[in-house]
Amino acid sequence: MSITITERASEELNKRIGERNGYLKLQTETKGLSCDSGIPTLYFVPSIQEKEDILVETNDRPVLLEKTEHFFSDDLKIDYSDTVNSFQLKSPAQIINGRMTFIIKEG
């Protein structure tokens, strides 16, 4: 799996995360949905859940994925759009989530 974080996304992440310690985590949120599909969501979490998460190195900072995660393409890009003021998750074939929620979870 390959994940790239664009320069613009990195700038926005640095601004929002500030001096906090932790990890980015890309997860498909399925709570409250009636089918097996989900909404890709970007979290900033304080620690790794070693039994549940895998660490994927990127060009910018590591990103966590759940070991059971099977919804994502093998080639992903995390971007930020100033037009919609939101993070975006893209693959070479499509925009997977054009308005991806970013949630900071405090320890």
Contact map, one row per residue, 1 for C-alpha under 8 A:
11100000000000000000000000000000000000000000000000000001000000000000000011110000000000000000000000000000000
11110000000000000000000000000000000000000000000000000001110000000000000001110000000000000000000000000000000
11111000000000000000000000000000000000000000000000000001111000000000000000111100000000000000000000000000000
01111100000000000000000000000000000000000000000000000000011100000000000000011100000000000000000000000000000
00111110110000000000000000000000000000000000000000000000011100000000000000001110000000000000000000000000000
00011111110000000000000000000000000000000000000000000000000000000000000000001111000000000000000000000000000
00001111111000000000000000000000000000000000000000000000000000000000000000000010000000000000000000000000000
00000111111100000000000000000000000000000000000000000000000000000000000000000011000000000000000000000000000
00001111111110000000000000000000000000000000000000000000000000000000000000000111000000100000000000000000000
00001111111111000000000000000000000000000000000000000000000100000000000000000000000000000000000000000000000
00000011111111100000000000000000000000000000000000000000000000000000000000000000000000000000000000000000000
00000001111111110000000000000000000000000000000000000000000000000000000000000001000000000000000000000000000
00000000111111111000000000000000000000000000000000000000000000000000000000000000000000000000000000000000000
00000000011111111100000000000000000000000000000000000000000000000000000000000000000000000000000000000000000
00000000001111111100000000000000000000000000000000000000000000000000000000000000000000000000000000000000000
00000000000111111100000000000000000000000000000000000000000000000000000000000000000000000000000000000000000
00000000000011111111000000000000000000000001000000000000000000000000000000000000000000000000000000000001000
00000000000001111111000000000000000000000000000000000000000000000000000000000000000000000000000000000000000
00000000000000001111100000000000000000000000000000000000000000000000000000000000000000000000000000000000000
00000000000000001111110000000000000000000000000000000000000000000000000000000000000000000000000000000000000
00000000000000000011111000000000000000000000010000000000000000000000000000000000000000000000000000000000000
00000000000000000001111100000000000000000001111000000000000000000000000000000000000000000000000000000000000
00000000000000000000111110000000000000000001111100000000000001110000000000000000000000000000000000000000000
00000000000000000000011111000000000000000111100000000000000001110000000000000000000000000000000000000000000
00000000000000000000001111100000000000000111100000000000000000111000000000000000000000000000000000000000000
00000000000000000000000111110000000000011110000000000000000000111000000000000000000000000000000000000000000
00000000000000000000000011111000000000011110000000000000000000001100100000000000000000000000000000000000000
00000000000000000000000001111100000001111000000000000000000000000000101000000000000000000000000000000000000
00000000000000000000000000111110000001111000000000000000000000000000000000000000000000000000000000000000000
00000000000000000000000000011111100111100000000000000000000000000000000000000000000000000000000000000000000
00000000000000000000000000001111100000000000000000000000000000000000000000000000000000000000000000000000000
00000000000000000000000000000111110000000000000000000000000000000000000000000000000000000000000000000000000
00000000000000000000000000000111111111000000000000000000000000000000000000000000000000000000000000000000000
00000000000000000000000000000001111100000000000000000000000000000000000000000000000000000000000000000000000
00000000000000000000000000000000111111000000000000000000000000000000000000000000000000000000000000000000000
00000000000000000000000000000100111111000000000000000000000000000000000000000000000000000000000000000000000
00000000000000000000000000000100101111100000000000000000000000000000000000000000000000000000000000000000000
00000000000000000000000000011100101111110000000000000000000000000000000000000000000000000000000000000000000
00000000000000000000000000011100000011111000000000000000000000000000000000000000000000000000000010000000000
00000000000000000000000001111000000001111100000000000000000000000000000000000000000000001000000110011000000
00000000000000000000000001111000000000111110000000000000000000000000000000000000000000000000000000011110000
00000000000000000000000111100000000000011111000000000000000000000000000000000000000000000000000000011110000
00000000000000000000000111100000000000001111100000000000000000000000000000000000000000000000000000000111100
00000000000000001000011110000000000000000111110000000000000000000000000000000000000000000000000000000111100
00000000000000000000011110000000000000000011111100000000000000000000000000000000000000000000000000000001111
00000000000000000000111000000000000000000001111100000000000000000000000000000000000000000000000000000000111
00000000000000000000011000000000000000000000111110000000000000000000000000000000000000000000000000000000001
00000000000000000000001000000000000000000000111111001000000000010000000000000000000000000000000000000000000
00000000000000000000000000000000000000000000001111111000000000000000000000000000000000000000000000000000000
00000000000000000000000000000000000000000000000111111100000000000000000000000000000000000000000000000000000
00000000000000000000000000000000000000000000000011111000000000000000000000000000000000000000000000000000000
00000000000000000000000000000000000000000000000011111100000000000111000000000000000000000000000000000000000
00000000000000000000000000000000000000000000000111111110000000011110000000000000000000000000000000000000000
00000000000000000000000000000000000000000000000001011111000000011110000000000000000000000000000000000000000
00000000000000000000000000000000000000000000000000001111100001111000000000000000000000000000000000000000000
11100000000000000000000000000000000000000000000000000111110001111000000000000000000000000000000000000000000
01100000000000000000000000000000000000000000000000000011111011100000000000000000000000000000000000000000000
01111000000000000000000000000000000000000000000000000001111111100000000000000000000000000000000000000000000
00111000000000000000000000000000000000000000000000000000111110000000000000000000000000000000000000000000000
00011000010000000000000000000000000000000000000000000000011111000000000000000000000000000000000000000000000
00000000000000000000000000000000000000000000000000000000111111100000000000000000000000000000000000000000000
00000000000000000000001100000000000000000000000000000011110111110000000000000000000000000000000000000000000
00000000000000000000001111000000000000000000000000000011110011111000000000000000000000000000000000000000000
00000000000000000000001111000000000000000000000100001111000001111100000000000000000000000000000000000000000
00000000000000000000000011100000000000000000000000001111000000111110100000000000000000000000000000000000000
00000000000000000000000000100000000000000000000000011100000000011111100000000000000000000000000000000000000
00000000000000000000000000000000000000000000000000011100000000001111100000000000000000000000000000000000000
00000000000000000000000000000000000000000000000000010000000000000111110000000000000000000000000000000000000
00000000000000000000000000110000000000000000000000000000000000001111111100000000000000000000000000000000000
00000000000000000000000000000000000000000000000000000000000000000001111100000000000000000000000000000000000
00000000000000000000000000010000000000000000000000000000000000000000111110000000000000000000000000000000000
00000000000000000000000000000000000000000000000000000000000000000000111111010000000000000000000000000000000
10000000000000000000000000000000000000000000000000000000000000000000001111110000000000000010000000000000000
11000000000000000000000000000000000000000000000000000000000000000000000111110000000000000000000000000000000
11100000000000000000000000000000000000000000000000000000000000000000000011111000000000000011000000000000000
11110000000000000000000000000000000000000000000000000000000000000000000111111100000000001111000000000000000
00111100000000000000000000000000000000000000000000000000000000000000000000111110000000001110000000000000000
00111100100000000000000000000000000000000000000000000000000000000000000000011111000000111100000000000000000
00001111100000000000000000000000000000000000000000000000000000000000000000001111100000111100000000000000000
00000101100100000000000000000000000000000000000000000000000000000000000000000111110011110000000000000000000
00000000000000000000000000000000000000000000000000000000000000000000000000000011111111110000000000000000000
00000000000000000000000000000000000000000000000000000000000000000000000000000001111111000000000000000000000
00000000000000000000000000000000000000000000000000000000000000000000000000000000111110000000000000000000000
00000000000000000000000000000000000000000000000000000000000000000000000000000000111111000000000000100000000
00000000000000000000000000000000000000000000000000000000000000000000000000000001111111100000000000000000000
00000000000000000000000000000000000000000000000000000000000000000000000000000001110111110000000001111000000
00000000100000000000000000000000000000000000000000000000000000000000000000000111100011111000000001111100000
00000000000000000000000000000000000000000000000000000000000000000000000000000111100001111100001111110000000
00000000000000000000000000000000000000010000000000000000000000000000000000011110000000111110001111010000000
00000000000000000000000000000000000000000000000000000000000000000000000000011110000000011111111111000000000
00000000000000000000000000000000000000000000000000000000000000000000000010111000000000001111111100000000000
00000000000000000000000000000000000000000000000000000000000000000000000000110000000000000111110000000000000
00000000000000000000000000000000000000000000000000000000000000000000000000000000000000000111111000000000000
00000000000000000000000000000000000000000000000000000000000000000000000000000000000000000111111100000000000
00000000000000000000000000000000000000000000000000000000000000000000000000000000000000011110111111000000000
00000000000000000000000000000000000000010000000000000000000000000000000000000000000000011110011111000000000
00000000000000000000000000000000000000110000000000000000000000000000000000000000000000011100001111110000000
00000000000000000000000000000000000000000000000000000000000000000000000000000000000001111100001111110000000
00000000000000000000000000000000000000000000000000000000000000000000000000000000000101110000000011111000000
00000000000000000000000000000000000000011100000000000000000000000000000000000000000001111000000011111100000
00000000000000000000000000000000000000011100000000000000000000000000000000000000000001100000000000111110000
00000000000000000000000000000000000000001111000000000000000000000000000000000000000000100000000000011111000
00000000000000000000000000000000000000001111000000000000000000000000000000000000000000000000000000001111100
00000000000000001000000000000000000000000011100000000000000000000000000000000000000000000000000000000111110
00000000000000000000000000000000000000000011110000000000000000000000000000000000000000000000000000000011111
00000000000000000000000000000000000000000000110000000000000000000000000000000000000000000000000000000001111
00000000000000000000000000000000000000000000111000000000000000000000000000000000000000000000000000000000111
